[in-house]
Amino acid sequence: MPNTDNRLLRVAAARADFLESGSQGAAGVGDIVVASWERSHAAGVDVAAAHSTFTDGIDTGPLLVRCARPVLEQLTSDTVDMPLVIALTDSHARVVQRVDASVAVGRLLERVDFAPGFTYAESTMGTNGVGTVFEAGQPVSVVGPEHFTEHLQQFACTGAPIIDPMTRRIEGVLDISTLSHTWSPIMHALVKSAAKDIAQNLLLDRSQAQQAIFATYLRESVRTTKNAVFAFGGSVFMANDIAQAWFDTAQQKVLREHAAFLMTRKDRISDTVPLGDGRHVHITGTRIMTGADVAGMVVIAEIVAGRRAGMSVDFADHHLPEIGVTTQATSSIIDDLSRPRETIVSGRSPAWLSACRELRTALAEHTPTIVVGETGAGKFTLVTELFHALFDDARSISVDAEEFAAHYDSAEVEKLINPGSAPTLYILRNIDQCTTDAAEQAERFLTTLDGVDGPVWYIATLSDSALDSDLPFRQMLGHFGASVNIPPLRFRTDDIDQVTASLLRLLAPERKVRISPEARRVINRYSWPRNVSQLHEALVHALRRRPVGEIQASDLPGYCQSFAQRTLTPVESAERDLIVSALRANDGNRSAAAEQLGMARSSLYRKLRTYGIAG
């Protein structure tokens, strides 16, 4: 996306400034990333190519891996053929598991040691979607040049901490990595949702184990009325009345430790334990198993005359079913991830969807097309975004048609055309603005494009107000085989909220900004004669007044407050803005506003109706 490319360029420039002059050079970069750059620099991380450390024989059977397994399996199923890689790390930032939805991305990650056994701590690898998560203690996305080291900058990685609900410690990180140009903000929500699923499984696993320990303890306590019964596992420790009467605290500890030792052995035979007071205690029991791990045990202790031969049948295993919980929320986010990224050209109104469908068909069929619509309706943006959505590896070149005569002679025009390059779309903007000379030059340009043997498209944009004229652009119309009409914003009432939200994300991507209900009503009621471009200007105005927080109706320009049925003259527009300002200054009191304006109240009321001012 153009705005994403521009943002990455700004980040790359800020990173270069940071390396040269420190944190004061990192203007416009998020606080989390800048703080990570500072830590990476202080740790002496290699800017060109950091090197990970490798640990052989990492245990892949602990609680975290077991609880992550169903979530990873669901993610693997849902993300088949997506250009991404899923990874799970332990609490030391070491990669434990990696699942490649894309073999190609996986091969690229192998080259930077993002593989099981390798450590991606920030102190060794710099800013990244694993180590920086541990440092920040929250989900983090690191895209392209936000990485501290250059050899990671082709990637985008989003990681979320897996927080144990009982201990509140970070047990590991779930990370999704892709190439920087395919990253989507939806990945942030996806990773958070999946990490939350794993954390929930940690809680369920422990809960299931504790319930099993307690149930087994109760059963043995009822069944064994003449012997001591202990139960322990995790934070659980229980002893029946007999156990507490027979053994003091130190002896209970000895029995517990010896039972734990026996239950970790493969032969798992019972044993007789001599106590310091001359007694012998024979212990048997049940292991509570979750996968290959011992979650807890219930021990029966019997006082015997002397050592008794141990038998393996004296120990039993109670295997718990594997926790296999994933939520539908994660899968639904993946469904959203597989769709095109939301942009300011998205919408759901029938006229808009029809225009998108027609333009998409024209591009797919390689048909030269004229896109017609009011000024500011989004013609150029729609063309570029649909084209790049269809052709990922393509480029687009925009030329203002009216500048052909002034800035492009024949030689310059030839330079624009490079048939041997990647698929290219040429966009002639505002051909209705062409002078006679510019139209002739543009005509020759289109004729040259018609003769190019290669992946070349061309599209022109045109204001619908020029359709009934005899302007010079008409001599170019023979080059086009289709036309698409873009509806103005006032005919897209279902889309205004979505367009507004998209523009806010574009204008204030790192800020918490929202629209108040009253401001939303003002935006929806206004006619927006200059369409999306005017809405963009209005939001810029509002953000200057209120850079963060909830934008109020009073933050919007004065003209938004009126709903006149006709286009106002410049003098009328100025008068309307004065009236709106006076009403605001007097908290909507019309009498006070009329007095401030030096206007009779009857005149003010008439002008309120004329200008459609809701005051």
N, C-alpha and C positions, 0 to 999 in steps of 0.2 A: 504494500500500500504506500502511496506517496508520502503520507504523513508519518508512517512508520520509518521509511527510509530517511526522511529528514531528521526524525528524532534520533535514529542511530548515528547519523552523521554528527549531530550536535553532541551526543555522548562521546563519540570517538574524539572529537576536538577537545572536549572537556577533559577526557582522560589524558590526552597529550599535554594539556595545560597543567593538569595535576602533577604529572611526572616531572614537569619542568619547574613549577613554582609552588607545589603543595596544594592544600585543600582550598585555598582561595581561588585556584584556577578551575575548580570543579563546579562552577555555577550552573544551575539548572539540572543537576543530577540528584536523584533521590538520596535522602539522608542515610538510608541503610547501606547503599552502594558506596557512598563516599566514606562512611565509617569503615567499611570493609577494605576499601583501597588503603586507607591509613594504616589499618592493622597489617595488611599484607606487606606494605612498604616497610613498616617497622620490623616485621619478621624476616625481612631480607629475601622475600620470594622473588625468583627469577622472572623478570618482566617478559623476557622472550619466550621461555619454555620452562615452566616449573616441572619438577620431577617428583612423582609419587613414591612412597615407600611401600614395600610388599610384605605381607605377612602370610606365611604358608600355614595351611591346616586350620583355617578359621572354622569354628564349629557351626555347621548349618542345621543343627537340630534343636536349638534352644527355643524358649517360649516365644520370643518375638517372631522367629521364622515360622513357627507352627501357626501362630495367630495371623500372620500375614499371608499364608499360603492360599486360603480361599479368595482373598481379595485380589492377589496377584493373578490367580487363575481366571477370575472374572474379568479383570482388566485385559489379560491376554486375549480372552475370547472376544471382548468388545472392540479391541483396537487392531484387529487383524488388518494388515496391509496399510496401516497408518504410518507416516514417516516419523516414528518415535521409538525410544527405548525406555523401559521401565526398570528402575533399580531400587534395591533395598539395602540400607547400610545398618551396621550395628551402632552402639553408643560411642564408638571410637572413630566414627566417620569412615569405617572400612566397608567397602562394597561386599555384601554377602551374597546377593543374588542379582542377576540381570536377565531381563526378558526382552528380546529383540522383536518388536512388531515389524521393524524394518531392518532387514539384513544389511542394507547399504549404510544406514546410520550407525548400526552396530559396528561395522568394519571401521568406520571413521573414528568411533569412540575407542576402539582397541588401540589406535595409534597414539592416543593421549592417556593410555593406561586406566581408562574407566572400565574396570573389569573386576570380578571377584578377587579379593585378597588385597587390592590396592587401596591406599588411604587417600581420601579427598578432603583432609582437614585444611582449613583456611590457612593455617600457618605454613603449610608446605605447597599448596596448590593455588593460593590466592583466592580471590572472590569467585565463588561458584555456588551452585544450587544444593550442595551438601554441607560443606564446611561453614558457609555463611549462615545457614539455618541454625546450626548449633550455637554460633556466636550471637545471632539476633534473637534466638528463641521463638521464632515465628516463621510462617511460610514466606519464602523469598523466591522471586524470579530474577534470573540473571541472563540478560539477552545480549548477544553479540559483544560489542565493545565495553559493556559493563563488566566483563571478565577482566581481572587485573592482568593476567598473562595473555600474550598475543596468540599462542597456539590453541587457546580455547575459544577464540572469538568467532569462529564459524558456527558455534553452537549456541543454543538457548536451553537453559535448564531451570526447572521449577521444582523446588523441594518443600516439603512440609514436615515438621517434627511429629514423631509418633510419641505422644505423651502418655505415660502410664497413669490411668485414672486414680490409682491408689497411692502411688508414691509421688506423682507429679514430676517425675524425672523424664528426661528425653531418652527413650530407649533406642531410638534410631531415626532415620530419615527415609521417607519415600520420595523418590526423585523421578521426574519424567524429563528426558532430554531429547532434543530435536535440533534441526538446523535453524539458524537464527531467522531466516526468511520465512520459515513455515510455522514459527511460534504464534500462538494465539493466547490472549488473556484468559480464555476459557480454561486453559491448562492449569491456571492458578486455582480455580474453583475445583477442578477435577482432582488435583493432588490433595487439596485440603479435605475433600470429601472422602477419598480413599484412605488417607491417613487416619481420619476419624473412625472409619470402619475397623481398621486394625486395632486402634486403641480400645474400641468397644469389645473386640474379640479378646483382648488382654483381660478386660474386666470379666467377661463371660467365662473365660477359661479358668480364671482364679475362682470365680463364684461357683462354677461347676465342681472344681476340685475340692473347695471347702465344704460344699454340700455333701459330696461323696465321703469326705473324711468324717464329717459329723454323723452321717447316716451309718457308716460302718462302725464308728465308735459306740453309738447307741445300741446297735444290734449286738455287738460283742459284750457290752456292759450288761445287757439283759440276759444274754446267753451264759456269760461267765460270772457267776455270783460269788465264787470263792477265790478268784485271782485278781491281780491288779491289771488295769487297762489304761494304756496311754494312747494319745493321738497327737500327732504334730505334723506340721507342714506349713511353710510360709510363716505367717504371723500367728498360726493356730497352735495352741498347746492346751491339752485337756488331760485330766487324770481323775479316775473315779475315787470314791471314798477309800477303798481298800489300798489303792496305790499311795494315797496321801498318808494313810495310817502306817503302812509298812516301811516307806522309804522317806528319808529326809531329802532336802533340796539337792544336796551334793550327790546322793545316790541316784535320784531321779535323773540327774544330768548324765551320770555314767551310763545308765541304762539307755537313755535316749541316744547318746553318741555311739554306743556300741551297736544298737539296732540300726542306726543310720549307716554305719560302716558295713554291716552285714547285707543290708538291702541294696547297696551299690555294687556288690560283688555278683559276678555272673552265676556262681553256683547257688547263692542265696540259701544256704542251709541254716537251720536254727543253731543256737549255741547256748552254753551255760556260762554265766558271768559270776565270778567270785567277788563278793563285796568285802570291804575292809573289816566288817564285824564278824566274819566267819560264815556268813550265809552264802548259799549259791542260788542264783536265779536263772531259770531256763526261760528264754524268750522266743516267742513265735509271733507271727503277725501277717498283715496284709499290706501290700504296696498299692497305693493309688497312682495309676499310670495315666499320663496324658502323652500319647505318642511314645517316644523313647525316654521321656523324662519321668522321674519320680516326683509327683506333686505333693505327696504326703504319705504317712503310714500310720497304721493302728497296730499297737504292740500289746501282746498279752504276756505278763510276767508271772511266773509260778515259782514259789520257793521250793527247792528240792534238797534232798539229803546230800547229794554230791553231783559230780559232773555227769551229764546225760549225753548220749550220742546224738549229734545233730542230724536232722533229716530234711531234705529239700521239700518234702511235702508239707512241712510245718509252715512254709511261707507260701502265700497265694498272691496273685496279681489281679487287681481289679482295673481293667482298662476302660477309660472313659471314651465316649465317642468324640471324634475330632470336631472342634468348633468350626463351623463353616458358614459364617454369617457375612453377607455382603448386602448393601442396600441398593434399592432401585435408583436412589438419587445419583449415585456415581455413574451408573449406566446411562441415565438420561443426560448427564453432563457430556458424556462421550458422544451421545447422539448429536448434541449441539456442536461439539468440536468438529464433527465430520461435515457440518454445513459451512458454507462460506462465512467469513467473518462479517459481523454487522458493521455497516458503514453508514455514512450520511445519505447514501442513495438507497438504503433499504426502505421498504414500505409494504403496505398491504392493501391500499386502496385499489379498486378495480382498474382505474385508468392508468395508474402507475405500474401495476403488475402487467397490464397489457403492453405498455411501452417497453418494459424490460424484456418481455417475451419476444416482441418483434425485433428489438435490437440484438438480442442474443442470437436469434435465428439468422439475421443478416450477417453477423460476424462469423457465425459457424459456416455459413454458405459462401463466405468471401464476397458478399455483395456490397459495392460502394453505396454508401447511405448518407442521406441528409437528415440530420436531427434538428427538428424544428420546435421552438418553444419560446416563452417569454424570457426576457433578460433575468438572469439569476435563478432560473428554475432548476439548474443542475445538469444541463445538457453535457457539458464537457466532463464533469465528474462522473456522470453515469457511463459515458463512453469509455473512459479510461479504466474505471473499476470493473466493468463487465468484461472488457477485453483482457485485462490481466488475470481475471478470475478464470477465463477460458484458456489462456495461454500463459502458463507460469514463467516460461523462459523467454518471453518476448519483451520487446521494448516499444515505447510509444514516443513519437516526436510531435510536439505541438507547434504550429505556426499560425500567428495572427495574420489572416489573409490580407487585411488592409495594409500590412507592412511590406507586402511583396515588392511593390514598385520602389519604396523608399529604401529598403535595406537588402534586397536580394536581386542582384543582377543574374544573368544566365549562369555564370560560373558558380556563384554561391548556391543557386538552386541545384545544380548538378552535385555539389558537395553533400547536399542533404540526402541524396539517394545513394545507398550502399547495398546493392543487391546481394552481395556475398555474406551479409551479416545475419544476425538472428532474425526471427519473425518480427516484423515492424509494422506498427500502425501509424499512419500520418493523419494528424487531425488539423484540418483547416478551420480555425475558429472565426466566427462572425464574418462569413463571406458576404453578407449584405452590406458590410462597411467598406467593401473594396471600391477604390476609384477605378476609372476606366483603365489606367495603366496597370494598376495592381491586378485587376481582373484578367487582363491579357497575360500577365506574367504567371498568375495562378493557373490559367488555362493551359499554358505550355508545361507547367509543372505536372498537372494531372495527365496530360498527354504522355509525358515521359514515364509516369508511374504505370500507365496502361501498358507500356511496352516492356516493363521489367519482368523478367522470368525468375520469379522467386516468391517467398512468403511475404507479400506486401499487401496491406490493406490501406484504404483511405476513407475517411469520413469527414463531413463538413457540418458545422453547426450554423444555424440561421435563426434570426429573430422572426417570429410569426408576423410581426407588424410590417415586415417588408414584403410579404407575399403578394400584395396587390400592386406593387410598384414595378416600374421598368428600370430598376437599378442595374448596373453593369454585371452583377453576379449571375444574371440569367443566362449569360453565354456559357456558363460552366455546367448548367443543369444536365446537359446531355451525357455527362460522364457518370451519372448516378443512376442506380437501378431500383432504389427503394427510399422511402422517407418514413420517419418515425416521429410522432408528435408527443412531446413531453408535457404533461398537465401542469398548470401552475399550482403553487402551494395551497392556494385558497380552495382548490378542488380536491385536496388531499387531507381532509379533516381527520381521517383515521390515522394519518401518519405524523401529524404535527408533534405529538408528544414524543414519538420515537426519534424524529429528526432533531428535536430540541435536545434530547438526552445525548444523542450521538455528537452533536455540535459541542455540548458541554464537555464531553470526554476528550474531544479534539482540542478544545481551548484550554482546559484545565485538567490535564491527565493525572496529575499527582495530587490534586486537591479534593477535599470533601465539599462538594458543591451540590446543591439540590434546588429544585424549584418549588416555591410555596404553592399551595392550592390556589390562592388568589392570583398569583403571577401566571400560573398555568391557565386559568380562565381568561386572563387578559390576552395571553399569547394565542389561545384558541379562537378568541372572538375577532382578533384583528385580521384584516384582509391580506396583508403582506404583498403590496403591489409589486415590490421588487424581489419577491419570492425568498428562496433559501439564503441568498446573499444578504438580504435585508435582515432576516432573522439572525444570521451570523453577526451582523453589525450590532443589532440590539443586544445580543448576549455579551458581546465584547464590552459594550457600554455598561451593562449591568455588572459585569465582573470587575470593572474598574471601581464601581461604587461599593461592591461587596465581594471581595476576592475569595472568601471562603464562607461556608455556612449556607443558610437558606435565602435564596434570592427572593425579594419581595416585589410586589407589583410596582411599588414606587421606585425600584431600582431600574426599571425598564424605561426607555426613552418616552418622552411625552406623547409622541404620535401614536404609540401603541394603545394609549388610553381612549382613543377616539375610533368611532366606527361609522364614518361618513359614508353616504351612499354614492358619492362622486369624488373624482380626483380634485384635491384642493389646489388653489393657486399658491405660489410662494408666500404671498402676503397673508392668505388665510391660514396656511400652515404655521407661520410665525405667530399669528394671533392665537391659534389653537394651543400652541405650546405655552404661551404666556398664561392662558386661562388654566391649563393643567398645573402649571407651576404655582399659580396663586391658590388653587384649591388645595394643593399639597401643603403649602405653607400655612394654610389656615385649617388643616385637618378636615377638609371637606365642607367647611362652613361657607355656604354660597354667599350669604350677606357680607361676611368679612372679605371674601374674595372679590366681590363686586366693588366694595369700598376701596380695596387695595388697587384695583385696576382702574378706578375712576369711572366706573360703568354702572348704569342703572341696573337694578336687579332684574327687571323685565328683559333688558337687553342681554344680560348674562344668560338667563334661562333660554332665550331664543337661540343664542349661539351654542349653548350646550346641545340643543336639539339638532341644530344645523351640522355641527361637527361630530355629533354622535358621542359626546364625552359622557362617560359614566361617572358622574361626580355628585 
